[in-house]
Amino acid sequence: MESGPTIFAGAVFALFGAGLLAWTWARLRRGEPVGLGVNRIASSALAAMAGTVALALGGYCLTRL
């Protein structure tokens, strides 16, 4: 009974993390800013770190089944 919410949470975290990393990579590849009005290096580092953490949380949730 408890595996349903775990699978859902893991999938949400994994999709969000992968999407954030892909979006950050695409913005940096085009030379566009990741965040408007923010230092380019700081915003890209923060977005990449948040995407990696979300992807890791998704993996953790999916391995706890």
C-alpha positions, 0 to 999 in steps of 0.5 A: 500500500505504501509503494504507490506514493513512493513511486509517485514521489520518486517519479516527480523528483526524477522528472523535475531534476532531469528537466531542470538539468536539461533546461539549464544545459540548453540555456548555457549552450545557447549563451542565454542567462539561466536567471534574469538579473542574477550572476550567470555563474551563480544561477547556473551553479544553483540550478545545476545543484538543485537539479542534481539533488532532485534527481538524487532524491528521485533515485533514493525514493525509487530504490526504497521500494 
